[in-house]
Structure formats: C-alpha cells, structure tokens
Amino acid sequence: MMTTLGFGAASIGNLYRPVTVGDARGVLDAAWIGGIRSFDTAPHYGLGLSERRLGAFLRGKPRDQFRVSTKVGRLLVDNPAFSGGTDEADGFAVHDRQVRKWDFSAEGVRRSLDESLERLELDRVDRLYLHDPDAYDLDEGLRLGLPALAALRDEGVVDEIGIGTNSAQAAAAAVREGDLDVVMIAGRYTLLEQPALDELLPLCEERGVRVVAVGVFNSGMLASDNPAASTYDYGDVPVALAERAERLRETCAEYDVALPAAALQFPLRHPAVSEVMVGTARERALRQNLTHFEAEIPEGLWDALQLEGLIP
C-alpha cells in the first residue's frame, strides 16, 4: 500500500472531456491494484459526478483500507435556467442541471458535507478541505469556513481539516489564521516552480501542518518529454517557462531519468510535504505514473539541477 501517492478524482468528473463509466472504473481499479489508498474529490468536480463515481468504486471496499477527502465552500443547487446546457465553461463536460453556490457558513459547510457523503455513499470522510476560498472571498472564507471546519473536527465528524487552493498566499493565510492539519497546494510547489517555498512550506513545517502537493505536472508541462507542446495552468505555455522545462528535461535525460518521474518525486524531498496526488482518467497514464513514482532517481540529478539553478 502506498502512503505518499494518492489519486485526485477531478478527471473522472469529466474534466474537459466526457469519460465513460468503464474508463472511470478502469483507472480507479488500476490505482487500487497499484497500491493507492488515498483518494481526493470535491462537489465542484463534474457537479458531483466525481464523488458519485468514486463512491460507487469504493462501495464494498474495506473502510479501514482507504482514506477519502472532499471539499466544502461550493454548494450544488438546482439550476432554474437549465435548458440542456453544459458546465464546460467551468471545465467539466456534464449537463448543468445544477450550479455552484458559494457558502462558507457553518450551515453551508455542514450541508455540503452531508450531500457529499450521500453522493459518496459513505458515513464519513477522513479529511475535509475548504476549497478555493480565494476564488470568491478569501477573508469571508477564512472567517467563516475555518471555524466551521474546526467544529466538525471537534465533534469527531472528520479527522482532519485543511485548505485546498492553487494560491500559496491564500494557503499561508489559512495556516496563520486557522488550526489546520493539512494544506493541499496545486501547482505551486513543483519541479518547474516553487513559490510555496517563500512562506507556505516554512510556515507549515514550523506549525506541524502537512502538505499535499497536487498539480505537480503543472497541468501537463512536466507530464511528457515535450513540455512546449503542453499547457501551463490550463492555458498557453509562457516562453520562459517552456525554456526552463526543456532545460529540466535535458538534465533529467543526462541521468536517464524521465521528466515525469522527477516531477512526481521532487515535492516529497521537502520535509513538510507528506503526499503527492495525481489525477487522470486514462488507465495507461495512471500505470505510467505508478512506474515513474517508483523509479530510482540518482542523487546526482538533484545536485545537477541545483547547480544549474533549476531547483532550490
């Protein structure tokens, strides 16, 4: 069983493209067979589709053999204007029979968790994150959401609470203001860039807050041997970053290491980082990720990357 590699289930919520039930089940089966026992989802992912598919997969699995996290902050409510449209503007190829409604209140957080549990077909989740409060109102999110999460932990409803965001600054603010167990940071502590080093990771290390690194391929740039043909933060790749990624690839090649292998393993070299999560709806890609995660990487590669100023 793997304790430092988890599966992020956004992709099986039809992220950017339709995913069949069979393909979703196949990639989850591959993750389980490969030893992954930590799964993360959210209502946001496919308007609940990711949670439903993950719950259907985990049905019948021994509850003490896996860990599940989901998120709060966005409630799903019926869309009064539904006329057969889709949610593709928010990145998911699903019908928009429901829409998202921001709600960081104690009532909203508890309702969101209850509805997630129903979709997941579980009586509890292990970890609960406040999801992207900075995308709406960070101050309100921290002021209302963090105490609501802490109350659920105090009641024993969840074991751990945290924040999930792609903003290192927002995550650091949450660590300063709340009593968090864990932070999920997306794309801000990767082989390509490390802004989370400025404040977030030292603060987490000081306060004993564990860090889960996600988006470690920077939305595809580090997932292949052709970084320039990929995307960055789901958009076009800036020229400077494309050049940096190519230098990373070339240096890895000198040590016979695949760029995705270095990208997967790099975050765990920091003492504050306890887990890396990857997501895909393609079984082959999942198997490749497992292979990359277990690949032997010579210490000399990290030394070379440091000497070239490519990593701290």
Secondary structure, DSSP 8 states (H G I E B T S, - for coil): -BSSEEEETTGGGTBSS---HHHHHHHHHHHHHTTB-EEE--TTTTTTHHHHHHHHHHTTS-GGG-EEEEEESEEEEE-TT-SS-EEGGGTEEEE-SEEEEE--SHHHHHHHHHHHHHHHT-S--SEEEEE-GGGT-HHHIIIIIHHHHHHHHHTTS-SEEEEEES-HHHHHHHHHHS--SEEEEESSSSSS--GGGTTHHHHHHHHT-EEEEE-TTTTTTTSSS-GGGS-BTTB---HHHHHHHHHHHHHHHHTT--HHHHHHHGGGGSTTEEEEEE--S-HHHHHHHHHHHH----HHHHHHHHHTTS--
